[in-house]
Amino acid sequence: MKRVSQPSRRAVLKAGGVVLALPFLPSVAWAEPPPPSKRFVGLYMANGVYTPSWFPTVRTPTDFTLNTSHAPLAPLKEHVLFLSGLNSAVAVQGEGEQHQRGLGAMLTGAKLAAGSFVGNDGTRAGWAKGASLDQTLVGVLGQGTRVPSLQLGVYARERDVSGALSYAGDSQPLLPENDPQQTFRTLFMDSGTPPQMLEGIQLKRASILDSVLSQFNALKRRVASSERMRLDAHATKVRELEVRLTTQPGTTPSRCRQPARPPAMNYASEAAMPDAARLHLDLLTVAFACDTTRLGTVMFSDAKNHIAMPFCGVTSGVHNLSHYGDGDPQRAALANRDRWVVEQLAYFLTALRDTPDSVGSLLDHTLVFLGSDVARGNLHNHEDMPFLVAGHGAGWAMGRALRFTGQPHNNLLLAMLRALGGDASSFGDPAFCTGPLTMA
């Protein structure tokens, strides 16, 4: 039998991301455990929506009926905030065509630089001129995680401004990874801790904690009864620490178990989109559970989006389909694509809801934002954008449908940033940010 080497103390600390220090004196006060980490995910769907099937019928903010595109969210309605009346004003003019400008601005709130990337109408543009919300949050939420953020794609193949949602800074795109196997390698095979050592690391932690508890019990027999209560309190804290340690990256608690390696697939095939989407969303959920990362973006196709989606009844190019007039029955097929994307969102929210966090569930501490590059593909407009947010990471009351009156979407980006711990007074291009959106 091959002998598995025992992990060193350095490996234990590296894999866990913590220093095990247990104060032994009764007079030492124990700090409260840190609150659960907050997380953010930005989801992108291309070319706007079929408006007649998208927006809810609203009587009051808490009394509304979901439209057909949102039907998959019915069991999760209490976790979702449906938004209307927000404009991506920063994307109305400037370099590039409407799809390029809208995608570039979705998470950055910034205009595009001049450049040579050719858009659908022949217009040229460069990258977005600012950091995206997810990357701004790296400094707020991502400290201490092994993977600062994930950029994932589902048939998001363009390697120019039409395929970039996330930006580290001005003209610094972070292009999405479309291959679930590569995402798996990033999360579980590039940590520097060999997988065969992980079980030994967890066993060594348990051994250290057992030793500390044994010392407590031995000491209790030699101290006055008045001190025993303090020692019992310390022993309770040790057990709490044991639970916290088993949720650190590099261990295998029930919520943080390494998944099986995804199968090889032709992820560059339209037919593989459903499988690629579920695998990427599953991997992102596990990454959150293991605290490997707290930030992610997922692109469902890119802004050019000249693809069919036969698995949901779309047999011609989605981009061209979105250009048909409202009276053309062919345009109604776009609602099938919209509903498919919402099904992916519902799948992800359900996984977050059903995965425990250190307190509550992952959904309790995660904010998910879904948006597009334009509102309606046949108008190429940026008014009344199809935005929604979900999850409770921002602390906002969910289960509502809020109507705004033309506020710039930069205000929403700023509101999300501040709700997740940022302290900025503006976000993106300051000419299009008037203050954080009020979500009361």
N, C-alpha and C positions, 0 to 999 in steps of 0.2 A: 504494500500500500504506500502511495506517495505521501510523504510527510508534509503537512502544511505548517509553514513557519509561523511562529507566534508573533503578533504585531508588537512593535515597540511602543513605548510611551508616546513618542513623537507621532507615530501613525494614529494612535488613539485620539490625540488632540487634534491632529490635522483633519481626520475624517469627521469628527464631531463638531469642529469649529468652536469648541469651548475649552476652558481650562478648569479642570476639576479641582476645586479648592473648598474644603469643608471646614469652616471654623469649628474648633473643638471646645473652646471655653464657653461656659454658660452665659457669660456676660455679653457675648457678641450678638448683636441684633442681626436678624436675617432680612434681607431685602425681599420685597414682593416680587413674584415672578413677572417678567415683562409681558405686556399685553400682546395678543396675537398680531402677527404682521399683517399689514394691508397689502393689497395686490391690485394691479390694473391690467386690463386687456383691451386692446383696440381691434375691432373687427371691421373689415372693409368688404362691401359688395359693389360691383361695378355698374356704371351707366344708369344710375337712378332706379326708380321703381315704377310699377304700374299703379298710379295714384288711386284710381277708383277702388282698388282692393287693399290699400295700405293703411290709411289713417282711420282710427277708431271713430265711432259715433259717440260724441261726448255730450252728456247732459250736465254733469258737474265733474270736477276733477276726480272724484272717487266713484262716480256713477257713469260708466261708459261701456260700450259694447265693442268688442274686438272685431276688426274687419277680417276677411277671409285669409289674407296673407299672414296674419298674426294668430290664426287658430292654433298652431302648435304651442303657443305660449299660454293657452287658457289654463292649464294646471299650474302655471308659474306666475299668474297675473299679479299676485301679491309681491313679487320680487322685481317687477319691471316698472319703469317710468317711461311712458310714451310721450314723445315731444313733437310739437308742430309749431310752425310760425318762426323758425330760426333760419336766418339767411347766412350763407357763406359769402359775405360781402367782399372779403379779401380776394376771392377767386373770380370776381366779375370781369376784371380788366387786368392787363399786364401781359407779360411774355407768355407765349404758348396758346394752345387752344383750350376750350372749356374743360375737357376731361383731364388734361394735364394740370391745369390750374387747380381744379377741384380736388384731385387726389393729393397734389403737393401741399395744399392748404389744410387738408382734413384734420391732421394731428399737429401741424406746425402753426397754423394761423398765419402763414407767411406767403408772400408772392414768390414767383419763380425768377431765377436768374436768367439772363440771356444765355443761349446755348445752341447746340446743333441737333438736338433730339427732335425728330420729325413726328408731328402729331397726325391725327387722322385726317385733318384737312390740309396738310402740308405745312402748317405753322411750326416754327422751331422754338425750342425753349431749352433751358438748363434745369438744374436741380432746384429744390426749394431752398429759400434763404433763411432757414432757421431750424432750431432743434425741435423735434416732435415731443408731444406730451410724455410718451413713454420714456424717452431718453432724458427728459428733464426730471422725471421721477426717479431715475437711477440714483441720483444723489440724495433723494429723500427716502426711498423705500428699499433700494437695492444694495445698501451697504451690508457687507458680510455674506452675501450669497455668492456661490461659486460661479454661476452664470448670471451676469448682470441683467440680461434681457434676452428674449427669444424673438426672432422674426421668422414667421412661418408662412408658407404659401401653399395654396391648393390650385394648381395650374396657373400660378402667377409667374409667367415666363419672361416677360419683358425685362430687359436689363437696363432700362433707362428711366426717365421720370415717370413714364406710364406704369412702371412696376415697382415704385418705391413708396411705402407708407411711413417708414420710420427713418428719422434723421438724427445723427449724433450732433449735428450743428449745421451751420451755413454750408450748403452744397456738400454735405457729408452723409450720403444715403447709406442705409443698412438694408441691403436687398434680402428678400425672403428666401428661406430654404424650403424647397419643394419636396425633398426626399425624406420621408419619415425615418428611414434607416440612419441617415446622417444626423437627424435630430436626436435619435436614440443614442448614437455615439457621443454627441455633444453632452448629453445629460448623464449618461451612465458609464461611459468607457474612457472618458478623457479627464477623470477627476484626479489622477495621480495616486489613487488608492486601489490596488489590485482587488478585483471582486472577491477572490478567495480569502482575502484578509478581513472582509467585513464582518463575518460571523465571529471571528476571533476578537475583533475590536469590541463587539457588543458583549461577548463573554467576559472580556477583561474589565469592562466598565462594571458589569454586575459583580465581579469579584471584588473590585475596589470598594463598591458601595456596601457589600456584605461585610467586608472587613471593618468599615467605619461603624456600621450598626453593631457589630460584635463588641467593638471598643466601648460604645455607649452602654451596652448592657453590662459589661464588666465594671464600668465606672459607677453605674447606679448602685452596685452593691457596697460601694465604699463612701458614698456621700450621704448627707442628711436627707431626710424625707422632703424638706423644703426645696432641695435642689433637684429632686427626681422629676418634679413636674416640668422644670426647665429642660432637663435632658429628654423627657418624652416629647416635648415640643420640638426640640432639635431633631429627634429621630423622625418625627412626622415630616419635617422639612427635607430630610435626606430622602425619604420615600418619594416626596413630590419631585425632588431633583431627579430621581431615577426615572420617573415618568417623563420628565422634560427631556432627559438625555436620549430616551428611546425615540424621540421625534426629531432628532437632529439628522442632517444629511449624512449619508454613509451608513445608516442603520436600517433595519427592516421591521419597523412596527407595522401594524395592520394597515395604517393609512399611507405608508411610505414603502411599499414593497416594489422592488424593481420589476417592471413588466417584462414580458417576453420580447425578444428582439422582433421588430416588425418584419413581416415577410418582404422579400424583394418584390417590387412592383414597377410597372411602367408608369411612374407618376407623371410623365409627360403626355399621357393619354387622357382624353376627356372622359373616357369610360371609367378611369380609376379615381375620379374626383370624389365619389362618396367614400370609398375606402381610405383615401389619403386624408380627407377631412376628419373622419372619425379617429384615425390613428394620431393625427397631430393634436386634436383636442384631448384625446386620452393622455398623450405624453405631457401636454401642458398641465393637465389636472394633477398628474403624478408629480411633476416638477414643483407645483405649488404645495402639494402635500408634504414633500420632502424638504421644502424650503430651499430648493436648488436655485430657483429664481422666483421673483415676485412680479415680473413684468413681461408682457408678451404682446405681439400683434399677429393677426392672421389675415391674409388676403385671400378672398375667394375670387380667383382670377385677377386680371390686371385691367387697367383702364381701356386698353384696346379691345380685349375681350371678344375677339372674332372666333368664337367657339360655339358648338352645339352642346346641348346637355340632354341627350336622349333619355337618360335615366329619370328625368323629371318632365318629359314630354316636350322639350324644346329641341326641335330637329333642325333648326337653322341658326345662323350666327346671332348670338344674343345682342351684340352691339347694333347690328342692322335692324333687328327686331325692335329694339328700343326706339328707333327712329320713326316707326310707323305712326300715323296720325291717330288721335284718340278714337276716331270712328272706324278705324280699320280693325276687323276682328283678329287679324294676325298679331296685333300688338298685345291682345289679352293674354297670349301665351307667356308674356313676360312675368305675369303673376305666378306662373308655375316656378320660375327661377326664384322669385322673391320668397315664395313659401319654402322652397328647398333650403335657402340660406337661413330662414327663420327656424326651420327644423334643426339645423346644425347648432344654432344658438340655444334652442331649447334643450338639445342633448347635452351641451356643455354646462348650462345652468343646472340641469338635473344632476350631473356628475359632481359639480361643486357643492350643491345642496346635500348630496348623499355622502360626501367625504368629510369626516370629522376633522376639525382643527383642534388646536390645544384648548380652545373654548369654542363651543358651538360648531359651525360648519365652515368650510372654505367660502361658501357663498356669503356668509355673514360678514366677511372681511375683504371681499373682492368687489371691484367696480368694473363692469363690462360696458363698453361703448361701441355701438354699431352705427356706421354711417356709409355714405357713398360720395362719389365725386361730383355728381349733379343730382338735381331733384327729379327731373324728367328728361329722358334721353331725346325725345322729339323736340324739345324746346332748348335743350342744353342750358337750362337755367339753374340758378343757385339760390332761389327763393323757396321757402317752405321745405327745407331739407328733410329727408327721411331719416331722422336720428332717433335713437332710443338708448337708454341706459338701464342696466340691471345690476342686481346685487346690492349689498348693504355696506360696502366698504366706505362710501362717502358719508354714511350716517343720515341720508335723506329718507324721507317717508316715501315708500314705493307703493305700487298698486294704484297709480294715478295716471291721468292723461292731462298734461299741462299744455296750454296754448299760449304762445308768446306773440308779440306784435312786431316782428321784423328785427329783433335784436341780432347782432352779429354773432356767429357761432364761436368767435374768439372768446366771448364772454362765458360760454359753456366750458370751453377748454380751461379758462382761468378758474371757474368754479370747481371743476374736477381737481385741478392742481391744488387748490387751497384746501378742499375737503380731505385730500389725501396727505396733507401735512406740509405742502409748500407754502411759502410766504410772499410770493410775488404780488405786485400790484397791477401787473399787466401781463398779457401773453401774446406772443406772435407780433405781427405788425401793430404797433400802438395806435395807428390811425383807425384800426378796426376793432379796438377793444375799449369799451367804456366802463368796464368793471365787472366783477363776477356776477353771473346770472343768479338771480334769487330763486331758490328751489323750494321755498316754504309753501 
